Amino acid sequence: MNDFSTALELMTVGMFTVFVILFFVVIVGNLIIRVVNKYFPEDTSKKIQSISAINPKKISAIVSAINVFTKGSARVTKIEKM
């Protein structure tokens, strides 16, 4: 009986330790994300390209490919160059 209580105690301490460490990982991760997003925002002006600057043949090829792949259930609303 003494071995069982020792094993139960070790399991409880281990599970509590894992819970506390994961809790701190989540809190610190969210804090880092908020600080980075606040002080170092992503510059989106370079990523977005106007649709008129893209070759019309490429636009029609993209729209046709998506139409064929999704069997007409999707629609292209925005094209961004990555």
GUMARMI-346531 format. One record per residue: x, y, z of N, C-alpha, C in turn; residue in one letter; residue number from 1. Coordinates in nm, 2 decimals, padded with zeros to 4 digits. Atoms other than C-alpha are relative to their C-alpha. Layout:
! GUMARMI-346531
X	Y	Z	X	Y	Z	X	Y	Z	A	NUM
...
***
This chain:
! GUMARMI-346531
00.08	-00.12	00.00	00.00	00.00	00.00	00.09	00.13	00.00	M	1
-00.09	-00.12	-00.01	00.29	00.24	00.07	00.06	00.03	-00.14	N	2
-00.05	-00.03	00.13	00.43	00.19	-00.28	-00.11	00.07	-00.09	D	3
00.11	-00.06	00.08	00.09	00.28	-00.43	-00.02	00.14	00.03	F	4
00.01	-00.14	-00.04	00.06	00.60	-00.23	00.12	00.08	-00.05	S	5
-00.11	-00.07	00.05	00.41	00.70	-00.33	-00.01	00.02	-00.15	T	6
00.01	-00.01	00.15	00.34	00.63	-00.70	-00.11	00.10	-00.03	A	7
00.11	-00.10	00.01	00.01	00.83	-00.67	00.05	00.14	00.02	L	8
-00.06	-00.13	-00.03	00.20	01.12	-00.51	00.09	00.05	-00.11	E	9
-00.09	-00.04	00.11	00.47	01.12	-00.78	-00.08	00.04	-00.12	L	10
00.08	-00.03	00.11	00.20	01.11	-01.05	-00.06	00.14	00.01	M	11
00.07	-00.12	-00.02	00.01	01.40	-00.90	00.10	00.12	-00.01	T	12
-00.09	-00.11	00.00	00.32	01.62	-00.85	00.05	00.02	-00.15	V	13
-00.05	-00.01	00.14	00.44	01.54	-01.21	-00.11	00.07	-00.09	G	14
00.10	-00.05	00.08	00.10	01.62	-01.36	-00.02	00.15	00.03	M	15
00.01	-00.14	-00.04	00.08	01.95	-01.16	00.11	00.08	-00.06	F	16
-00.12	-00.07	00.05	00.43	02.04	-01.27	-00.02	00.03	-00.15	T	17
00.02	-00.01	00.14	00.35	01.98	-01.64	-00.11	00.11	-00.03	V	18
00.10	-00.09	00.02	00.03	02.18	-01.61	00.05	00.15	00.03	F	19
-00.06	-00.13	-00.03	00.21	02.48	-01.45	00.09	00.05	-00.11	V	20
-00.10	-00.04	00.10	00.49	02.48	-01.71	-00.08	00.03	-00.13	I	21
00.08	-00.03	00.12	00.24	02.46	-02.00	-00.08	00.13	00.01	L	22
00.07	-00.12	-00.03	00.04	02.74	-01.84	00.09	00.12	-00.02	F	23
-00.09	-00.11	00.02	00.34	02.96	-01.83	00.05	00.01	-00.15	F	24
-00.03	-00.01	00.14	00.43	02.87	-02.19	-00.10	00.07	-00.08	V	25
00.11	-00.07	00.07	00.09	02.98	-02.31	00.00	00.15	00.03	V	26
00.00	-00.14	-00.04	00.10	03.30	-02.11	00.11	00.08	-00.06	I	27
-00.12	-00.07	00.05	00.45	03.40	-02.22	-00.01	00.01	-00.15	V	28
00.02	00.00	00.14	00.37	03.30	-02.58	-00.10	00.11	-00.05	G	29
00.10	-00.11	00.03	00.06	03.53	-02.59	00.06	00.14	00.03	N	30
-00.07	-00.13	-00.03	00.26	03.81	-02.43	00.09	00.04	-00.11	L	31
-00.09	-00.02	00.11	00.53	03.78	-02.69	-00.07	00.04	-00.13	I	32
00.08	-00.03	00.12	00.27	03.78	-02.97	-00.05	00.14	00.01	I	33
00.06	-00.13	-00.01	00.10	04.09	-02.84	00.11	00.11	-00.01	R	34
-00.11	-00.11	00.01	00.43	04.29	-02.79	00.05	00.01	-00.14	V	35
-00.06	-00.01	00.14	00.56	04.20	-03.13	-00.11	00.06	-00.09	V	36
00.10	-00.06	00.09	00.23	04.29	-03.30	-00.02	00.15	00.03	N	37
00.02	-00.14	-00.03	00.21	04.62	-03.11	00.12	00.09	-00.05	K	38
-00.11	-00.08	00.03	00.56	04.74	-03.16	00.07	-00.02	-00.14	Y	39
-00.06	00.03	00.13	00.66	04.57	-03.49	-00.11	-00.05	-00.09	F	40
00.11	00.05	00.09	00.35	04.56	-03.71	00.05	-00.04	-00.13	P	41
-00.03	00.05	00.13	00.36	04.38	-04.04	-00.03	00.11	-00.10	E	42
00.02	-00.10	00.10	00.40	04.61	-04.34	-00.08	-00.07	-00.12	D	43
00.08	00.07	00.10	00.11	04.50	-04.57	00.00	00.07	-00.13	T	44
00.00	-00.08	00.12	00.16	04.77	-04.83	00.08	-00.07	-00.11	S	45
-00.09	00.06	00.10	00.44	04.57	-05.00	-00.06	-00.13	-00.05	K	46
00.05	00.13	00.04	00.24	04.24	-05.01	-00.11	00.01	-00.10	K	47
00.12	-00.01	00.08	-00.08	04.36	-05.17	00.03	00.06	-00.14	I	48
-00.03	-00.05	00.14	-00.06	04.40	-05.55	-00.14	00.02	-00.06	Q	49
00.13	-00.02	00.06	-00.34	04.56	-05.74	-00.03	-00.10	-00.11	S	50
00.04	00.10	00.10	-00.53	04.33	-05.97	00.03	00.05	-00.14	I	51
-00.03	-00.05	00.13	-00.47	04.56	-06.26	00.14	-00.02	-00.04	S	52
-00.14	00.02	00.03	-00.10	04.51	-06.24	00.04	-00.15	-00.04	A	53
-00.02	00.14	00.04	-00.14	04.13	-06.30	-00.05	-00.02	-00.14	I	54
00.04	00.03	00.14	-00.15	04.00	-06.65	-00.14	-00.06	-00.01	N	55
00.13	00.05	00.01	-00.51	03.94	-06.75	-00.01	-00.15	-00.04	P	56
00.00	00.14	00.03	-00.42	03.60	-06.90	00.03	-00.09	00.12	K	57
-00.03	00.07	-00.13	-00.27	03.49	-06.56	-00.13	00.00	00.09	K	58
00.12	-00.01	-00.08	-00.59	03.61	-06.39	-00.10	-00.11	-00.05	I	59
00.10	00.10	00.05	-00.81	03.40	-06.62	00.04	-00.14	00.02	S	60
-00.06	00.13	-00.02	-00.58	03.10	-06.58	-00.03	-00.04	00.15	A	61
00.03	00.03	-00.14	-00.61	03.12	-06.20	-00.14	-00.02	00.03	I	62
00.14	00.01	-00.02	-00.98	03.17	-06.20	-00.05	-00.13	-00.06	V	63
00.05	00.12	00.07	-01.03	02.88	-06.45	00.05	-00.13	00.08	S	64
-00.05	00.11	-00.08	-00.80	02.65	-06.24	-00.08	-00.02	00.13	A	65
00.08	00.01	-00.13	-00.99	02.72	-05.92	-00.14	-00.05	-00.03	I	66
00.13	00.04	00.04	-01.32	02.68	-06.10	00.00	-00.15	-00.03	N	67
00.00	00.15	00.03	-01.22	02.33	-06.23	00.03	-00.08	00.13	V	68
-00.04	00.08	-00.12	-01.06	02.22	-05.90	-00.11	-00.01	00.10	F	69
00.10	00.00	-00.10	-01.35	02.32	-05.68	-00.14	-00.03	-00.06	T	70
00.13	00.03	00.08	-01.62	02.23	-05.95	-00.10	00.11	00.02	K	71
00.09	-00.12	00.00	-01.76	02.58	-05.94	-00.05	00.04	00.14	G	72
00.05	-00.04	-00.13	-01.81	02.60	-05.56	00.08	00.11	00.06	S	73
-00.08	-00.10	-00.06	-01.54	02.86	-05.50	00.00	00.12	-00.10	A	74
-00.01	-00.12	00.08	-01.50	03.22	-05.63	00.13	00.07	00.04	R	75
-00.12	-00.08	-00.03	-01.18	03.42	-05.66	-00.04	00.15	00.03	V	76
00.03	-00.13	-00.04	-01.22	03.75	-05.47	00.12	00.09	00.01	T	77
-00.12	-00.08	-00.02	-00.86	03.86	-05.42	00.12	-00.08	-00.04	K	78
-00.13	00.06	00.04	-00.52	03.78	-05.56	00.11	00.08	00.06	I	79
-00.11	-00.06	-00.07	-00.21	03.85	-05.36	00.13	-00.07	-00.05	E	80
-00.13	00.06	00.03	00.15	03.80	-05.46	00.07	-00.02	00.13	K	81
-00.07	00.04	-00.13	00.34	03.62	-05.19	00.15	00.03	-00.01	M	82
***
